[in-house]
């Protein structure tokens, strides 16, 4: 599988943020916890998987029972997640 330029860029950005969060956790900064470190790593690894493996989002929607092959269900779930995060931040 040949990766295009944007896939390499997203992979490097994600690796940077995962490494940064891990170093913050190792330094034992006050705002860092194991849960936050693992959550950030999981989210960025999902972004890498969706970017580098195009069929991954179709597989996720199929496993969730949505059966949508064009990725609209994953986009909708992403919008709902962002909306819930914003509501949580504002409350």
QUIFENTA-V885851 format. One record per residue. RES is the residue in one small letter. PSI is psi in whole degrees, 0 to 359 (999 if undefined). Layout:
res=RES psi=PSI
res=RES psi=PSI
This chain:
res=x psi=125
res=x psi=129
res=x psi=140
res=x psi=177
res=x psi=315
res=x psi=328
res=x psi=320
res=x psi=318
res=x psi=313
res=x psi=321
res=x psi=317
res=x psi=320
res=x psi=315
res=x psi=319
res=x psi=322
res=x psi=312
res=x psi=324
res=x psi=314
res=x psi=320
res=x psi=315
res=x psi=321
res=x psi=318
res=x psi=325
res=x psi=320
res=x psi=319
res=x psi=323
res=x psi=352
res=x psi=48
res=x psi=152
res=x psi=321
res=x psi=358
res=x psi=140
res=x psi=168
res=x psi=322
res=x psi=314
res=x psi=318
res=x psi=313
res=x psi=325
res=x psi=314
res=x psi=317
res=x psi=318
res=x psi=315
res=x psi=315
res=x psi=327
res=x psi=325
res=x psi=321
res=x psi=318
res=x psi=316
res=x psi=317
res=x psi=324
res=x psi=314
res=x psi=335
res=x psi=96
res=x psi=330
res=x psi=356
res=x psi=318
res=x psi=325
res=x psi=320
res=x psi=318
res=x psi=313
res=x psi=326
res=x psi=319
res=x psi=332
res=x psi=354
res=x psi=12
res=x psi=332
res=x psi=9
res=x psi=124
res=x psi=349
res=x psi=1
res=x psi=2
res=x psi=325
res=x psi=323
res=x psi=321
res=x psi=318
res=x psi=316
res=x psi=321
res=x psi=316
res=x psi=318
res=x psi=318
res=x psi=316
res=x psi=319
res=x psi=315
res=x psi=323
res=x psi=317
res=x psi=319
res=x psi=321
res=x psi=321
res=x psi=325
res=x psi=343
res=x psi=999
